[in-house]
Amino acid sequence: QVQLVESGGGLVQPGGSLRLSCAASGPILSINAMGWYRQAPGKERELVATITTGGSTNYADSVKGRFTISRDNTKNALYLQMNSLKPEETAVYYCNAEGRLRMLTSFNSWGQGTQVTVSS
C-alpha cells in the first residue's frame, strides 16, 4: 500500500559523493521516523541514519560527519547526502518509513533498494 522508491545510487570513486533520494507514496496520513539502511554482500542489513518528523537525527558511528540525512515532510521524501565515500560502503541502500495510513492503521515499509558502488 505504501510504496518507497529510492534513486541516486551508482558508481563513485573513493572519496566521492552521492545523494540518495526516497519518495513515499500511497494512502499516507502521517510518517513518523524515516531511515536509511544498507546491506553489503554477505552481511546483515545495518542502520545508516534515521530522522524523525521533527528533524531529530541518529547516525551510525561509521558515517558521522560524512553523511547527512534530511527529509521534506511536504513531499514525503527522504534524502541522504554521502560524502567521502569508502570502498567498504559498497552496498544496497534501502529506505524505510513508518507511520499511519488514512484508515488509521500503521505501516512500516521498505523500498526496493539502490546500489551504491565505491570503487576506483
N, C-alpha and C positions, 0 to 999 in steps of 0.2 A: 504494500500500500504506500509506504514511504520509499521513495527512490533517491538514492545518493549517487551522484555521478562525479567522479574525480577526473581531473585533467591537469596537464602541465608537466607530467613526467617525461623522461627522456635520458639521453646520454650526455654526461657532462664530465669535464676533466677534473681531476683532484684540485681542490681549492676554488672550484667554480660555484655558481649559484643556480638555483632553480626556485620557481614559485609554483606551488601546487594550489589548485582550487577544487572546491567541492560544492556542488549545488544540490540542495534538497528540494524535493517536490512531492506533492500528494496532499491529502486532506489533513494538513498540519494545523493544529491550534496554537501550539507553542513548542519551542525547542529549548530544552534546558542545557545540559552540557553537550559540547561537541568536542571531537578529538581526532587526532591523527595517530595511527599505529603503523608499524612496519613489520614485515616478515621477510627475513633473508632465507635463502635456500638452506634447508636442513635445520633451521632454527625455529623457535616458537615466536608467535606474534608478540611484539612488545610495544609498550606505550612510548610515544614520542612527545606528545604535548596535548593538553586539554584546555578548554576555555569555557567558562560559564556564561550565562546570559548577561550577567553584569560585567563581564570582562576579566574576571579573575583567571589567572593562568597557572598552569603547572607544567613543568618540563622534566624530561629525563635528564639526569645529570650529564650525560654524554653530549647533549645538544645545547645546554645552557650557554648563552652568549653568542650562539651561532644561528639558531633557528628562532623564528618569531611566528607565533600563531595569532590569528586575528579572525574576526567574523563580522559579517554585515547582517544584522538581525532583520533588516527590512527586506533583504533578498534571500533569507535562509541560506546564506553562503558562508563557507569556511575557507580559510587560506593558511598556507604555511610557506613562509619565506625561509629558504635554506641557503645559508652562506658557508663558505669554507668547507665544502663537502669532502668527505674522505671515502676512499675505496670501500672500506668496511661498512659504509652506509648504503651500499647497493642492496636494494630490497624492493618488494612491492609495498607501496604505501597505501593504507586504507583510511577512509574517512568513516567516522562513527558519529551518530547523533541519537539522543534520546529525549523524549518529550511526550506530548499528548496530542492525540488526534481530535478532530472536531467532534467525534462521537464520544469524547472524553476517555477513551481507552488510552493506555500508554503504549509507546513504541520504543524500540531500540534497534536501529537499523545500521547496516554496513554497506559501503559501496563495493564495487567490483575490484577496486584497486588500480593503481597506476604504477608502472615500473620506473624505478629510478636506478640508473646505472652510472657509477662513478668510476671512470677508467680513462687512462691515457692512451 
